[in-house]
């Protein structure tokens, strides 16, 4: 489920968008903000997956907010102003919706954001946004405030999220958490080789580098495969 924050200085606009999002089963609203100060606090406390962000706020802009935060969720601009679209896509926003938001148009946006049924992961960092097909993902490794996504085409893509939040977006099976720091796509496993010390080396069908699992993770993986 996508965790979202709505940022808009107009209460009716926030309520309308919230009603649309609440009607879906794929989004949980973590909070609403009318100012940049409120938005920064919500983003710091909840680290949402996506911001639904107005362009023009009172004395400020949504672009100002993006320059002031460390956590960088996916961004969907929701605005009455069509003339900022180029600037929005220059910073690689996922989408640009015009008010009043059309429910069908919003559904298209959510489909781009949420990976399901062979969908996509949108990975956002300070350098921009990349999209990775979920079915291509082989291994996900927790690395501090990031998750390292390993696939054949992208052996080291960093996603600003936690492994727990990523797991909520992945189907199980084929994805299985073998430890608190690692998720493996069972469909990509070629074979296992037992190593000294009750370790197991996992080889993959798509050329992703093998990984070495300790005893506990090896047991969990063998159970998942049985």
C-alpha positions in Angstrom: 0.0 0.0 0.0 1.3 3.5 -0.9 1.7 5.9 2.0 0.8 9.4 0.9 0.9 13.0 2.1 -1.3 15.7 0.6 0.1 19.2 0.4 -2.3 22.0 -0.6 -3.1 25.3 1.0 -6.8 25.0 0.1 -8.9 22.8 2.5 -11.6 22.0 0.0 -9.0 20.8 -2.5 -7.4 18.6 0.1 -10.8 17.1 1.1 -11.7 16.4 -2.5 -8.4 14.6 -3.2 -8.6 12.7 0.0 -12.0 11.4 -0.8 -10.8 10.2 -4.2 -7.7 8.5 -2.6 -9.7 7.0 0.3 -12.0 5.3 -2.3 -9.1 3.3 -3.5 -7.6 0.3 -1.8 -4.0 1.2 -2.7 -3.3 4.4 -0.8 -3.1 5.2 2.9 -3.1 9.0 3.7 -0.5 9.7 6.4 -1.5 13.4 6.7 -2.4 16.7 5.1 -0.4 19.9 5.1 -1.4 23.5 4.2 2.1 25.0 4.6 5.7 23.9 3.8 6.4 23.8 7.6 3.6 21.3 8.1 4.6 19.3 5.1 8.2 19.1 6.2 7.1 17.8 9.6 4.8 15.1 8.0 7.5 14.0 5.6 10.1 13.8 8.4 7.8 11.8 10.7 6.2 9.5 8.1 8.6 9.3 5.2 5.7 8.7 2.7 6.1 6.9 -0.6 4.4 9.7 -2.6 3.5 13.4 -2.2 0.4 14.8 -3.8 1.7 18.3 -4.1 0.2 21.6 -5.2 2.4 24.0 -7.1 1.2 27.3 -5.8 1.0 27.6 -2.0 0.6 30.7 0.1 3.8 32.7 -0.3 5.6 29.4 -1.3 5.7 26.7 -4.0 5.8 23.0 -4.1 9.2 23.3 -5.8 10.5 25.1 -2.7 9.4 22.1 -0.6 11.3 19.6 -2.7 14.5 21.6 -2.1 14.1 21.6 1.7 13.6 17.9 2.4 16.0 15.0 2.8 13.5 12.2 2.2 12.6 12.2 -1.5 9.3 10.4 -2.2 7.7 10.2 -5.6 5.9 13.4 -6.5 2.5 13.9 -8.2 1.7 17.6 -8.7 -2.0 18.5 -8.3 -2.6 22.0 -9.5 -4.9 24.5 -11.3 -1.9 25.9 -13.2 -1.0 24.1 -16.4 2.1 26.3 -17.2 4.4 24.5 -14.6 4.2 21.1 -16.3 7.6 21.4 -18.0 9.3 22.4 -14.7 7.6 19.6 -12.9 8.8 17.0 -15.3 12.3 18.5 -15.3 12.5 17.4 -11.7 11.1 14.0 -12.8 7.7 14.2 -11.2 5.7 11.0 -11.7 2.6 12.9 -12.9 1.0 16.3 -13.3 -2.7 16.4 -12.6 -5.0 19.4 -13.2 -7.7 20.4 -10.8 -10.4 19.3 -10.5 -8.8 15.9 -10.6 -10.6 13.4 -12.8 -11.0 10.0 -10.9 -10.1 8.0 -14.0 -7.0 10.1 -14.6 -6.0 9.6 -10.9 -6.4 5.9 -11.3 -3.9 6.0 -14.2 -1.5 7.8 -11.9 -1.9 5.3 -9.1 -1.3 2.5 -11.6 2.1 4.1 -12.4 3.0 4.5 -8.7 2.0 1.1 -7.3 3.7 -2.1 -8.5 1.2 -5.0 -8.8 0.5 -7.8 -11.3 3.9 -7.3 -13.0 4.0 -3.6 -12.4 6.8 -1.2 -11.7 8.8 0.3 -8.8 9.4 4.0 -9.0 12.8 4.7 -7.4 13.5 8.3 -6.5 16.7 9.9 -5.3 18.3 13.3 -5.4 19.6 12.4 -8.9 16.1 11.7 -10.3 13.6 8.9 -10.7 14.0 5.5 -12.3 11.4 2.9 -13.0 12.1 -0.8 -12.5 9.8 -3.7 -13.5 8.8 -5.7 -10.4 9.2 -9.0 -12.2 12.8 -8.1 -13.0 13.8 -7.6 -9.4 16.0 -10.4 -8.0 17.3 -9.3 -4.6 16.5 -6.4 -2.3 19.0 -5.5 0.4 18.5 -3.1 3.3 21.3 -0.4 3.4 20.6 2.2 6.1 17.9 4.6 4.9 17.9 2.9 1.4 17.2 -0.4 -0.2 19.6 -1.8 -2.8 17.6 -3.3 -5.7 19.5 -5.9 -7.7 18.3 -7.0 -11.1 19.9 -8.1 -14.4 19.8 -4.7 -16.0 20.2 -2.7 -12.7 22.6 -4.5 -10.4 22.8 -1.6 -7.9 19.8 0.7 -7.9 19.2 2.5 -4.5 15.6 3.2 -3.5 14.9 5.7 -0.7 12.6 3.5 1.5 12.8 0.7 4.1 12.7 -3.0 3.4 9.5 -3.3 5.4 7.7 -0.7 3.2 9.1 -2.3 0.0 7.8 -5.7 1.1 4.3 -4.3 1.3 4.5 -3.6 -2.4 5.8 -7.0 -3.4 3.7 -10.2 -3.8 4.6 -13.2 -1.7 5.3 -15.5 -3.4 7.5 -15.1 -5.4 9.2 -12.6 -3.1 10.3 -13.9 0.2 12.0 -12.2 3.2 14.9 -14.5 4.2 16.0 -12.0 6.9 15.2 -8.5 8.2 17.7 -7.2 5.6 17.0 -9.2 2.5 14.2 -10.2 0.1 14.7 -12.7 -2.7 12.7 -13.4 -5.8 12.3 -17.2 -5.6 11.5 -17.4 -9.3 14.9 -16.2 -10.2 16.8 -18.9 -8.2 18.9 -21.3 -10.3 20.4 -23.5 -7.6 21.9 -23.6 -4.2 25.4 -24.6 -3.1 26.1 -25.6 0.5 29.2 -23.9 1.9 31.1 -24.4 5.2 29.5 -23.2 8.4 25.9 -24.1 7.4 26.0 -21.3 4.8 24.3 -21.5 1.4 25.3 -19.7 -1.8 22.4 -18.8 -3.9 22.8 -18.6 -7.7 20.4 -16.9 -10.1 19.1 -17.6 -13.6 19.6 -14.0 -14.9 23.3 -13.3 -14.2 22.8 -11.4 -10.9 25.8 -12.0 -8.7 25.4 -15.0 -6.2 24.7 -14.2 -2.6 25.9 -16.0 0.5 23.3 -16.7 3.2 23.9 -17.5 6.9 22.4 -20.5 8.7 19.1 -18.9 9.7 18.5 -17.2 6.3 19.4 -20.5 4.6 16.8 -22.4 6.6 14.1 -19.8 5.8 14.9 -20.0 2.1 14.8 -23.8 1.9 11.5 -23.8 3.7 10.1 -21.3 1.2 11.3 -23.4 -1.7 10.0 -26.7 -0.4 
